[in-house]
Amino acid sequence: MKKDLLKVSIRQNAIYIPHDIVVNNIKSINETTSALVVNASKLGFTFSEELLHTLNNVNPKDKLELLEILKEITGVNKNWTPLVKEWNIPTGETVLDHIITLFGNIFQTKKGTKLDCGHIIPHGTFPLERYNGCPFCGTPFEFGSIEYQNQGSKLKVLELWNDNDLNQFYVDLLKSKTALDTTQTESLKTLLKEFDLPNDLEIGIKETSMLVIDGLVEHDRSDEAQILFKNPSDILRYLWYKHTGFLQIIEPKTIINRISKNHHNIFNPADRSGSARLQSKADLKLKYSRKDCKRVATWLNNLDSPAEKSCEIMHPKRGMWVRFIRALRLAEYSKRKGFENLAKLLDVFYNENYEVWQGKINHFRLKSDSENTFKLLKQRPGLFARSLFSNMLWFGEDITLKHFSEIIDNIPARLVFTLSMYAQTYFDKNATRNVKPLGGTNKRVTANKFLKLYEEDHLKEMQSKIEDLCLDVIKKRFSSMENKNKTIYIDEGLFNIPMSIGDRSESVQDLPSALMGTRFTVEGNTVRLFLQWGEGLPAQHLDMDLSCRVAYETSTDFCSYSQLVIAGCKHSGDIQRIPHMIGTAEYIDINLDELEYRGAKYVSFTCNAYTNGSLSPNLVVGWMDSKYPMKISPKTGVAYDPSCVQHQVRITQKMTKGLVFGVLDVKSREIVWLEMAFGGQVVQNLDTIAVEALLNKLNSKLNIGNLLTLKAEAQGLEIISDMENADEAYDIKWATNTAKVTQLLID
């Protein structure tokens, strides 16, 4: 079995079994298969009947390899020991204990216990028998193993994937009509190494094309990549992806500022923001080999678009282009024979012999010249769609929608759905919107000031007109498709899964993945948050913090390293230094009954990098839930049980300082999985109003069930409750492949 392909399939709730490793056709379950089933259940997994019988006929060596992969994904071989033993019982430590210990170490008191880290803990302060390490500096000394397993009340059912299933998933990723999230991107990178590109396949998104181009270049097939470049902006996107790892073109100053802020420290002597800024500038400097220079020069020279049009596309990133042109020695290559197109492009670019489309738009808009403004906007339907709401407020909805309706058939379905979903929030004078600038953290913005020019009834009318227009277009596109089927089955669970539009999660989900906005039902009375980091790194000061923020009707409270116990929440203690190579962990237990009794509305789950810099690479964070009590080891405090893990993510983004990774709705007892990056070292930096704005945004999203209902209505399909007798059937299993779901977005 290939480990990377196994990991790809597990993310999709399946196990990939190549046909060539199935060696028998025995019906009765053998002992090694039974042992695999038992061990997998301890990790929170079980197998479908089809998968079970297939696994029964593979070599025991392959079964062992599968089990090891499941253990690696669930992290059972990592260190899960917290700072405090049996941390559900408070140690009673106070700020005064830390102050006394500080002075005790300054004056080297003799009345205390000296620990391995060198600190002296004065008698009468911290109860040392309750700790696995130093309570003053957060250095762990004692480590334990996972003691309690199989406490989970719901197992994750894994299905069988064969060669065709894996290949179809590969094609679905390439054809996806929305941007791939980080999990899908990781999977596609793996599959590109294993499969050739399908012939005559149209790649759905530019960001996906960058991954394909990278694969071609690595195999020295850069000539074949030429067809994927439509304009110079695509080439710049690829170059920037190779240099920074970002699939979007994030401005250098944005990256530099973000890294600098991440190294700011509330303790001024520890602030390293200045040196981090200098280092990030140095890291972004461009340097290319002759081979790279010739490759890029050839790509630019062979573009089909006229030089003037290409230069206009290059203009918004002119500063970046100037640096790339110098680093790639393009002026030198333009003088060579055969590079005449490149020479003309550079001549037009440097002499600025081109008009900027956006400049003309701004000119006519400021003059309130609607006719010329819309004439230009209709040349670029995508940009017209993105500026539709503001133009409605500027010129009025009737004339704007009249011109927009003329080109709406040319607009990608994902933009049509986005307009329909967010119209309600945009045209609300009192609404706060959650936005994420390119390369930045989530921010909240107030309503457009021009909304004040309109009455409430008028704004609602604008909203209705947009929704009706978008609905008509979607129905028209569905009805134009030939469909000979008569009946359709729609699983009820699909009405709780949002469409993947506009969400670019920045973490990898190694366990079966879920879309941002997915709601998880809490079965028990306790939700246990966990944070594990530092595996594979040498012992050092690397302080990652797990926290949560509780929102009440008129106030907030937080549980973190500085407040280990609050009403309804208990923290396992603050670890500031990681042990050598094995990592460390923190936990928080959240008691729903107590929070509900006290009137809490929701709880935000967060993690922060207190250490200068961003969250540690490969940091794993998530939560556990079970209708059965989840135990805590009285000897070591280890509270991790993989069978209880409901959801977890692995951090890979190198600029995230703080992250909200879930929100618990106390009253409905549901956890909304989301990602919201924020700045600052501590949970107090979290803007709770921004969290509410993001929740409102997610709640306004179209769900898969409603989209399928719309399809049924447009195509005259009868919705039935019997899946086996339906001509078209859509269930939860189908929806796990989010790239395939995007094929419902008909352009």
C-alpha positions in Angstrom: 0.0 0.0 0.0 1.1 3.5 -0.7 0.9 5.6 2.5 0.2 8.9 0.8 -2.7 7.5 -1.3 -4.1 5.9 1.9 -4.1 9.3 3.6 -5.8 10.9 0.6 -8.6 8.3 0.8 -9.1 8.5 4.6 -9.7 12.2 4.2 -12.7 11.2 2.1 -14.0 8.6 4.5 -12.6 5.7 2.6 -9.7 3.2 2.3 -8.0 2.8 -1.1 -7.2 -0.8 -1.9 -5.4 -1.4 -5.2 -6.7 -4.4 -7.0 -3.3 -6.0 -7.2 -3.0 -6.5 -3.4 -6.2 -8.5 -3.1 -4.8 -12.0 -3.1 -7.9 -14.2 -2.2 -11.6 -14.4 -2.2 -12.3 -15.9 1.2 -15.7 -15.2 2.7 -15.1 -16.1 6.4 -13.4 -13.4 8.5 -9.9 -14.4 9.6 -8.1 -13.6 12.8 -5.9 -10.8 11.4 -8.9 -9.0 10.0 -10.8 -9.3 13.4 -7.7 -7.9 15.2 -7.6 -5.0 12.7 -11.3 -4.3 13.3 -10.8 -4.2 17.1 -7.7 -2.0 16.9 -9.4 0.4 14.4 -12.4 0.8 16.7 -10.1 1.9 19.5 -9.0 4.7 17.1 -12.6 5.7 16.3 -13.0 3.8 12.9 -15.0 1.0 11.6 -15.3 -0.6 8.1 -18.2 -1.0 5.7 -19.2 -4.5 4.8 -17.7 -4.2 1.4 -14.4 -2.9 2.7 -14.3 -5.5 5.5 -14.5 -8.4 3.0 -11.9 -6.8 0.8 -9.5 -6.3 3.7 -10.0 -9.9 4.7 -8.3 -10.9 1.4 -5.2 -8.8 1.6 -1.8 -9.7 3.0 -1.4 -9.3 6.9 1.5 -7.0 6.1 -0.8 -4.6 4.3 -3.3 -4.7 7.2 -0.5 -3.8 9.6 0.5 -0.9 7.4 -3.1 0.3 7.3 -3.3 0.2 11.1 0.0 2.2 11.4 -1.4 4.9 9.1 -4.6 5.1 11.2 -2.4 5.5 14.3 -0.3 8.1 12.6 -3.4 10.1 11.6 -5.0 9.9 15.1 -1.6 10.7 16.7 -1.7 7.9 19.3 2.1 7.7 19.2 2.6 11.4 20.2 3.0 12.7 23.7 -0.4 13.8 25.1 0.7 14.5 28.7 -0.4 17.9 30.1 1.2 19.9 32.8 -1.2 19.0 35.6 -2.2 15.5 36.8 -5.9 15.0 37.1 -6.4 18.6 35.9 -10.2 18.4 36.3 -9.6 19.0 40.0 -8.2 22.6 40.4 -4.7 22.9 41.9 -5.5 26.2 43.6 -2.5 28.0 42.1 -2.8 31.8 42.1 -0.9 34.8 40.7 0.6 35.2 44.2 2.3 31.8 43.9 4.0 33.0 40.7 5.2 36.2 42.3 6.5 34.4 45.4 8.3 31.9 43.2 9.8 34.7 41.1 11.3 36.4 44.1 12.3 33.1 45.5 14.4 32.4 42.4 15.8 35.9 42.3 17.1 35.7 45.9 17.8 31.9 45.8 15.6 30.9 48.7 16.7 27.8 50.6 13.1 27.0 51.7 11.9 25.2 48.5 12.3 22.4 46.0 14.8 22.7 43.1 13.5 21.2 39.9 15.3 19.8 36.9 14.8 23.1 35.0 16.8 24.9 37.7 13.8 26.8 39.3 13.2 26.7 43.0 9.6 26.3 44.0 9.1 27.8 47.6 7.3 25.6 50.1 3.6 26.5 50.5 3.1 27.7 46.9 2.5 25.2 44.1 1.4 21.6 45.1 4.3 19.9 43.2 2.8 16.4 43.6 0.0 17.5 41.1 2.4 18.5 38.3 4.2 16.7 35.6 6.8 19.5 35.3 7.7 23.0 36.5 4.5 25.1 37.3 6.6 28.2 37.1 8.2 28.0 33.6 6.0 25.3 32.1 8.7 22.8 31.4 7.5 19.1 31.4 9.5 16.4 33.0 7.2 13.4 33.3 5.4 11.7 30.4 2.6 9.2 30.2 0.8 7.1 27.6 -2.8 7.1 26.5 -4.7 5.1 29.2 -8.3 5.3 28.1 -9.5 4.2 24.6 -12.8 3.1 23.1 -14.8 5.7 25.1 -16.3 7.1 21.9 -20.1 6.7 21.2 -19.9 7.1 17.4 -17.4 5.4 15.0 -16.4 6.8 11.6 -17.4 4.4 8.9 -14.8 4.0 6.2 -15.9 2.8 2.7 -14.0 1.0 0.0 -12.1 2.8 -2.8 -10.8 1.0 -5.8 -8.5 2.4 -8.6 -11.5 3.9 -10.4 -12.7 5.7 -7.3 -9.3 7.3 -6.7 -8.9 8.3 -10.3 -12.3 9.9 -10.4 -11.5 11.8 -7.2 -8.4 13.1 -9.0 -10.4 14.2 -12.0 -13.0 15.9 -9.7 -10.3 17.9 -8.0 -8.9 19.1 -11.3 -12.4 20.0 -12.5 -13.5 21.7 -9.3 -15.3 25.0 -10.0 -14.4 26.5 -6.6 -11.0 27.1 -5.1 -9.6 24.0 -3.4 -9.0 24.2 0.4 -5.7 23.2 1.9 -6.8 19.6 2.5 -7.8 19.2 -1.2 -4.6 20.9 -2.3 -2.5 18.5 -0.3 -4.5 15.6 -1.8 -4.1 16.9 -5.4 -0.3 17.4 -4.9 -0.1 13.7 -3.9 -2.2 12.5 -6.8 -0.3 14.6 -9.4 2.8 12.5 -8.5 0.9 9.3 -9.1 -1.3 10.0 -12.2 -0.8 11.5 -15.6 -2.9 14.4 -16.6 -6.1 13.3 -18.3 -6.4 14.3 -22.0 -8.6 17.2 -23.0 -9.4 18.0 -19.4 -10.4 21.6 -18.7 -9.1 22.7 -15.3 -11.7 24.6 -13.3 -9.8 27.2 -11.3 -6.6 29.1 -11.9 -5.2 28.1 -8.5 -5.6 24.4 -9.5 -3.7 25.2 -12.7 -0.7 26.4 -10.7 -0.4 23.0 -9.0 -0.6 21.2 -12.4 2.0 23.6 -13.8 4.3 22.9 -10.9 4.0 19.2 -11.5 4.8 19.6 -15.2 7.9 21.8 -14.4 9.2 19.3 -11.9 9.1 16.6 -14.6 10.9 18.9 -17.0 7.7 19.3 -19.2 7.4 23.1 -19.0 6.6 23.4 -22.7 3.3 21.5 -22.0 2.5 24.1 -19.3 2.3 26.9 -21.9 -1.3 26.1 -22.8 -2.4 26.7 -19.1 -1.1 30.3 -19.2 -3.8 32.7 -20.5 -2.1 36.0 -19.6 1.0 37.4 -17.7 -1.0 37.4 -14.4 -1.1 33.6 -14.5 2.7 33.4 -14.9 3.1 35.9 -12.0 0.8 33.7 -9.9 2.9 30.6 -10.6 6.2 32.4 -9.9 4.8 33.8 -6.6 3.5 30.4 -5.6 6.9 28.8 -6.1 8.6 31.6 -4.1 6.2 31.9 -1.2 3.8 28.8 -1.3 0.7 31.0 -1.7 -1.6 30.2 -4.5 -2.9 33.8 -4.5 -0.8 36.8 -5.3 -0.3 38.3 -1.9 1.6 41.6 -1.9 5.1 41.5 -0.5 4.3 44.3 2.0 1.3 42.4 3.3 3.5 39.3 4.0 6.2 41.5 5.6 3.8 43.3 7.8 2.0 40.1 8.9 5.3 38.4 9.8 6.4 41.5 11.7 3.2 41.7 13.7 3.5 38.0 14.5 6.8 38.7 16.2 5.5 41.5 18.3 5.5 40.7 22.0 3.5 42.2 24.8 6.7 41.9 26.9 8.8 44.7 25.2 12.3 43.2 25.7 11.1 40.0 23.9 9.8 42.0 20.9 11.4 40.8 17.7 9.1 42.6 15.1 12.0 44.7 13.7 14.4 41.9 13.1 11.5 39.7 11.7 10.7 42.5 9.2 14.3 42.6 8.0 14.5 38.8 7.7 11.2 38.5 5.8 12.4 41.2 3.3 15.5 39.1 2.8 13.5 35.9 2.3 11.4 37.6 -0.3 14.3 38.6 -2.5 14.2 37.0 -5.9 17.0 34.9 -7.4 16.7 32.6 -10.4 19.0 30.3 -12.4 19.6 30.7 -16.1 17.3 27.8 -16.8 14.4 29.4 -14.8 15.0 32.7 -16.7 14.8 31.1 -20.1 11.7 29.1 -19.1 9.7 32.2 -18.0 11.0 34.3 -20.9 9.7 31.6 -23.3 6.3 31.5 -21.6 5.9 35.3 -21.8 7.1 35.3 -25.4 4.5 32.7 -26.5 1.5 34.3 -25.0 -1.3 34.9 -27.5 -2.7 38.2 -26.1 -1.6 41.6 -27.6 1.2 43.4 -25.7 -1.1 46.3 -24.8 -3.7 44.0 -23.2 -1.0 42.0 -21.4 0.5 45.2 -20.0 -2.9 46.4 -18.8 -3.3 43.0 -16.9 0.3 43.5 -15.5 -0.4 47.0 -14.3 -2.1 46.3 -10.9 1.1 44.4 -9.8 3.5 46.7 -11.6 5.9 47.0 -8.7 6.2 43.2 -8.4 6.6 42.9 -12.2 9.5 45.3 -12.2 11.4 43.2 -9.7 10.6 39.9 -11.5 11.7 41.4 -14.8 15.1 42.3 -13.3 15.5 39.0 -11.4 14.6 36.9 -14.5 16.9 39.0 -16.8 14.0 39.4 -19.2 15.6 42.5 -20.8 18.6 40.4 -21.8 16.4 37.6 -23.3 14.3 40.1 -25.2 17.3 41.0 -27.3 17.7 37.4 -28.5 16.4 36.1 -31.8 13.0 34.5 -31.5 12.0 36.6 -28.5 10.5 39.5 -30.5 7.1 39.3 -28.7 8.8 39.6 -25.3 10.8 42.6 -26.5 7.5 44.4 -27.6 5.9 43.5 -24.3 8.7 45.0 -22.3 8.8 48.1 -24.5 5.1 48.8 -24.0 5.3 48.0 -20.3 8.2 50.3 -19.5 7.0 53.2 -21.7 3.4 52.7 -20.3 1.9 52.8 -23.8 -1.4 51.3 -22.6 -4.6 52.4 -21.0 -5.7 51.0 -17.6 -9.2 49.6 -17.7 -9.8 50.3 -14.0 -8.7 53.9 -14.4 -11.3 54.5 -17.1 -14.0 52.9 -14.8 -13.1 55.2 -12.0 -13.1 58.2 -14.3 -16.6 57.6 -15.6 -17.9 56.5 -12.2 -16.8 59.7 -10.5 -18.6 61.6 -13.3 -21.7 59.5 -12.6 -21.6 58.5 -16.3 -23.6 55.3 -15.9 -23.7 54.5 -19.7 -19.9 54.4 -20.2 -19.3 52.8 -16.8 -21.6 49.9 -17.6 -20.3 49.7 -21.1 -16.8 49.0 -19.7 -18.1 46.7 -16.9 -19.9 44.5 -19.4 -16.5 43.8 -21.0 -15.5 42.0 -17.7 -18.6 40.2 -16.3 -16.7 38.8 -13.2 -15.7 42.3 -12.1 -19.2 43.6 -12.8 -20.6 40.9 -10.5 -18.1 41.7 -7.7 -19.0 45.5 -7.8 -22.7 45.0 -8.4 -23.9 45.9 -4.9 -21.9 49.2 -4.7 -22.9 50.2 -8.2 -26.6 49.7 -7.2 -26.1 52.2 -4.4 -24.2 54.6 -6.6 -26.3 54.5 -9.8 -29.6 53.0 -8.6 -30.8 49.4 -8.8 -33.0 49.6 -11.9 -30.3 50.8 -14.4 -27.6 48.7 -12.7 -29.6 45.4 -12.8 -30.8 46.2 -16.4 -27.2 46.2 -17.6 -26.2 43.4 -15.4 -29.0 41.1 -16.6 -27.5 41.5 -20.1 -24.3 39.7 -19.2 -25.4 37.5 -16.3 -25.3 34.4 -18.4 -21.5 34.9 -18.8 -20.9 34.9 -15.0 -19.6 31.8 -13.2 -22.3 30.1 -11.1 -20.2 30.5 -8.0 -20.4 34.3 -8.3 -24.2 34.1 -9.0 -24.7 32.1 -5.8 -22.5 34.4 -3.8 -24.5 37.4 -4.8 -27.7 35.7 -3.8 -26.3 34.6 -0.4 -24.8 37.8 0.7 -27.3 40.3 -0.5 -29.3 40.2 2.8 -26.2 41.1 4.9 -24.9 43.8 2.5 -28.2 45.7 2.3 -28.7 45.8 6.1 -27.8 49.2 7.6 -27.0 47.6 11.0 -25.2 44.5 9.8 -21.5 43.9 10.5 -19.7 42.0 7.8 -16.8 39.6 8.2 -14.1 40.0 5.5 -10.7 38.5 5.1 -8.3 40.7 3.1 -5.9 38.8 0.9 -3.1 37.6 3.1 -4.5 39.2 6.2 -6.6 38.1 9.2 -10.4 38.2 9.5 -11.8 41.7 10.1 -15.2 43.1 10.6 -16.4 46.1 8.5 -19.4 48.3 9.0 -22.2 48.7 6.5 -21.6 50.7 3.3 -22.2 54.4 4.2 -24.3 54.9 1.1 -27.0 52.7 2.6 -28.0 55.7 4.6 -29.4 57.3 1.4 -32.1 54.7 1.2 -35.1 53.7 3.3 -35.4 50.2 4.8 -38.2 49.2 2.4 -36.2 50.3 -0.6 -33.2 48.3 0.6 -35.3 45.2 1.1 -36.6 45.7 -2.5 -33.1 45.8 -3.8 -32.2 42.6 -2.0 -35.3 40.9 -3.3 -34.5 41.9 -6.9 -31.1 40.4 -6.7 -32.3 37.2 -5.2 -35.0 36.8 -7.8 -32.6 37.6 -10.6 -30.1 35.1 -9.4 -32.8 32.4 -8.8 -34.1 32.8 -12.3 -30.6 32.4 -13.8 -29.9 29.3 -11.7 -33.2 27.7 -12.7 -32.6 28.6 -16.3 -29.3 26.9 -16.3 -30.6 23.8 -14.7 -33.6 23.6 -17.0 -31.3 24.0 -20.1 -29.6 20.7 -19.2 -31.1 17.6 -20.7 -32.2 15.2 -18.0 -34.3 12.0 -18.8 -34.6 11.1 -15.1 -38.0 11.3 -13.3 -37.2 11.0 -9.6 -34.5 12.3 -7.2 -33.5 11.3 -3.7 -32.0 14.0 -1.4 -30.6 13.0 2.0 -31.9 15.1 4.9 -28.3 15.6 6.1 -27.4 17.6 3.0 -29.6 20.5 4.2 -27.0 20.9 7.0 -23.9 21.0 4.7 -23.1 24.4 3.1 -21.9 24.8 -0.5 -18.1 25.2 -0.7 -18.0 28.8 -2.2 -15.5 31.4 -1.2 -14.0 29.4 1.7 -10.2 28.7 1.6 -9.5 26.9 4.8 -5.8 27.1 5.7 -5.5 23.9 7.7 -5.3 20.2 6.7 -8.0 17.8 7.8 -6.3 14.4 8.1 -9.4 12.8 9.5 -12.5 12.6 7.3 -12.9 16.2 6.2 -15.8 18.7 6.5 -16.7 21.9 4.9 -16.4 25.2 6.8 -19.8 25.9 8.4 -20.6 22.2 9.0 -22.5 21.7 12.3 -21.6 18.8 14.6 -24.1 17.7 17.2 -22.8 17.3 20.7 -23.9 14.0 22.2 -22.6 14.3 25.8 -22.5 17.0 28.4 -18.7 17.7 28.0 -16.7 18.9 25.1 -13.0 18.4 25.4 -10.7 20.7 23.4 -7.1 19.5 22.7 -3.9 21.0 21.3 -0.8 19.0 20.4 2.4 20.5 19.1 6.2 20.2 18.9 6.5 16.6 17.6 9.8 16.1 15.7 11.3 19.4 17.1 14.2 19.6 19.6 13.5 20.8 23.2 13.0 24.6 23.2 10.8 27.4 24.3 7.8 27.1 22.0 4.7 28.3 23.8 1.4 27.6 22.0 -1.8 28.3 24.0 -5.2 26.6 23.9 -8.0 28.9 25.1 -11.8 29.5 24.8 -13.9 32.6 25.1 -17.4 32.3 26.5 -20.0 34.9 25.3 -23.0 35.8 27.5 -25.8 38.2 26.6 -24.0 41.3 28.0 -20.5 40.1 28.9 -17.7 37.7 28.0 -15.3 35.5 29.9 -12.2 33.4 28.9 -10.4 30.3 30.0 -6.7 30.2 29.2 -3.3 29.8 30.8 -4.0 32.9 32.9 -7.4 31.7 34.1 -7.3 27.9 34.4 -10.8 27.6 35.9 -13.9 29.7 35.1 -17.6 28.8 35.3 -18.1 25.8 33.0 -14.5 25.5 31.8 -11.3 23.9 33.2 -7.7 24.1 31.6 -5.0 21.5 32.0 -2.2 24.0 32.6 0.3 26.2 30.6 3.2 24.4 29.0 5.7 26.8 27.7 8.6 24.5 26.7 8.4 21.4 24.5 10.3 18.2 25.3 12.7 16.7 22.8 11.1 15.4 19.6 7.8 14.0 21.2 5.7 17.2 21.5 3.3 18.1 24.3 -0.4 18.9 24.8 -3.0 21.1 26.5 -6.7 20.4 27.1 -9.9 22.3 28.1 -13.1 20.7 29.4 -16.3 22.6 28.7 -19.4 21.7 30.8 -22.5 22.4 28.7 -25.0 22.1 31.5 -23.3 24.6 33.7 -22.8 27.1 30.8 -26.5 26.7 29.8 -27.5 27.3 33.5 -25.5 30.5 33.5 -27.0 31.8 30.3 -24.0 31.4 28.0 -24.7 31.9 24.2 -21.7 30.4 22.6 -18.1 29.4 23.2 -15.3 30.2 20.7 -12.4 27.7 20.6 -9.1 29.3 19.9 -5.3 28.6 19.8 -2.5 31.2 19.8 1.2 31.4 19.4 2.4 33.2 22.6 6.0 32.7 21.4 7.2 35.1 18.8 6.1 34.0 15.3 3.2 32.1 14.0 1.5 28.9 15.1 3.9 25.9 15.1 3.9 23.9 11.8 1.9 20.6 12.1 0.2 21.8 15.3 -2.9 19.7 15.7 -6.1 21.1 17.3 -9.6 19.8 17.7 -12.3 18.6 20.1 -13.6 15.4 21.5 -17.2 14.4 22.3 -19.0 11.3 23.6 -22.3 10.5 25.2 -20.3 8.4 27.7 -18.0 10.1 30.3 -14.5 10.8 29.0 -11.9 10.0 31.7 -8.7 11.8 32.7 -5.7 9.8 34.0 -5.2 10.5 37.7 -1.5 9.6 37.3 -0.5 11.6 34.3 -3.5 13.8 33.3 -3.6 12.3 29.8 -7.1 12.9 28.5 -6.8 12.1 24.8 -8.9 9.3 23.3 -8.9 9.0 19.5 -12.2 7.3 19.4 -13.9 10.4 20.9 -12.4 12.9 18.4 -15.2 14.5 16.5 -13.0 16.9 14.4 -9.4 18.0 14.2 -7.2 20.0 11.9 -3.5 20.3 11.3 -2.0 23.8 10.9 0.2 24.3 7.8 -0.3 28.1 7.2 2.9 29.9 8.2 1.4 33.3 8.9 -1.4 32.4 11.4 -0.8 33.9 14.9 -4.2 33.1 16.4 -7.0 30.9 15.1 -10.7 30.3 16.0 -11.3 26.7 15.0 -14.9 26.2 16.2 -17.8 27.8 17.9 -20.1 25.9 20.3 -23.8 27.0 20.3 -24.7 26.3 23.9 -28.4 26.3 23.5 -28.7 24.1 20.4 -25.7 22.0 21.5 -24.0 22.1 18.2 -20.4 23.0 17.2 -19.8 25.0 14.0 -16.5 24.2 12.4 -14.9 27.3 11.0 -11.6 29.0 10.6 -11.0 32.6 11.6 -7.5 34.0 11.8 -6.8 36.8 14.2 -3.8 38.6 15.5 -2.3 38.8 19.0 -0.7 36.5 21.5 -3.7 35.9 23.8 -7.4 35.0 23.5 -8.3 38.5 24.8 -7.3 39.8 21.3 -10.2 38.0 19.8 -13.0 40.2 18.5 -16.2 38.4 19.5 -18.4 40.7 17.3 -16.3 39.5 14.3 -17.0 35.9 15.3 -20.7 36.6 15.3 -20.4 38.3 11.9 -18.6 35.2 10.5 -21.3 32.9 11.9 -24.0 35.1 10.2 -22.1 34.8 7.0 -21.9 31.0 7.2 -25.6 30.8 8.1 -26.5 32.8 5.0 -24.7 30.3 2.7 -26.7 28.1 0.4 -26.7 24.5 1.5 -26.4 21.5 -0.8 -29.9 20.2 0.0 -31.5 23.5 -1.1 -29.5 23.6 -4.3 -30.6 20.0 -5.2 -34.2 21.0 -4.4 -33.8 23.9 -6.9 -32.4 21.5 -9.4 -35.4 19.1 -9.0 -37.8 22.0 -9.4 -36.2 23.3 -12.5 -35.9 19.9 -14.2 -39.3 18.6 -13.1 -37.9 15.8 -10.9 -40.1 14.3 -8.2 -38.4 14.1 -4.8 -38.8 10.7 -3.2 -37.7 9.2 0.1 -36.6 5.8 -1.3 -33.0 6.0 -2.3 -32.8 2.7 -4.1 -35.7 3.5 -6.4 -34.6 7.0 -7.3 -33.2 7.8 -10.7 -30.8 10.3 -9.1 -29.6 9.7 -5.6 -27.6 12.2 -3.4 -26.5 11.1 0.0 -23.9 12.1 2.6 -21.3 9.8 1.1 -21.6 11.7 -2.2 -21.3 15.1 -0.5 -17.9 14.1 1.1 -16.3 14.8 -2.2 -16.8 18.5 -2.2 -15.0 18.9 -5.6 -17.7 16.7 -7.2 -20.4 18.7 -5.5 -19.2 21.8 -7.3 -20.2 20.3 -10.6 -23.7 21.4 -9.7 -22.5 24.9 -10.3 -23.4 25.1 -14.0 -21.7 27.9 -16.0 
